[in-house]
Amino acid sequence: MGCRTVQATTKALKNLQIDSVATKADALSGIVTAKTARDEKIEITITAVTPIQTRLDIRVGAFGDKPVSQRILSEILKELHD
């Protein structure tokens, strides 16, 4: 996984004007925590599946917000492809 996905995640949140509150990462996993303008918690869990595959789990708010999660994922993927 490396820090590339974590960096792409924090940059994607910044692009969406969402402030990253905390980032914890090692070589195999990471968690990025942020808050929306509506004060909903965003938690993005990053896990290395294989040396070339990473799993992202995005949770917005207590019950999830699929459109916001998909927008965040889209922005992360954009950052990874740049």
N, C-alpha and C positions, 0 to 999 in steps of 0.2 A: 504494500500500500504506500509506504513512504509518506512524506509530508505533502506530496503533490495534491492529493485529494482533499486534505485538510485545508491547504492554502486555497484551492479552488473554491471550497465551501465558504470560507471566510470572505473571499473576494466576491463571490456571488451574493452573499448577504449584504455586503457593502454596496454592490451595484443596485440592489433592491432597496437601499436606504434602511436596512435593518441592522441595528448595532449588535455585534457579537458580544455576549456577556462573558463567556468563558470558553476556553479551548483546552482540552486535554488530549494528548496523543502519544502513542509509542509506535513501534515499527509494525504492529499488527492491528491496532484499532485506535479509534479516536471518538471523542464526543465534542460537538460544538453546540453551545447553548446560547440562545438569543431571546429577544422579546419583540413582539409586534407593536405597532403604534397603539393597538387596543390592549396592550399589556398582557397578551397571551404568550405563554412560554413556547418557544420553538426548541426542539431537541433533535439534533441530527447525529445519528450513530453511524460510524464508518467502520467497517470490518473487512479485513483482507480475507478473501475466499481462496484465491490462488495467487501466485506471483503477478498475474496480469489481470485479475478480476477483483473488484471491490464491491461490497454491498453497502448501500445507503438506506437507512431507515429514517424517515422524516416524520416527526409528530408535531403538529401545531395545535396548541390548546389541549384541554383535558380529553376531548372526544375526537380530535382530529379535524382538519379542514383540508379536504382533498384538493380544491382549486389552488389554495395557497401552497400546499405541499408540492403540487405539480409544477407550479411557477418557480419555486425554489429549485427543484430538481432540474428543470429546463435551464436555469441560469448556471447551475453547477456544471452541467454537461457542456454548455457553451464555453465556460472557463477552461474545462479540461481539453477541449478541442482547439483552443487558441494557442 
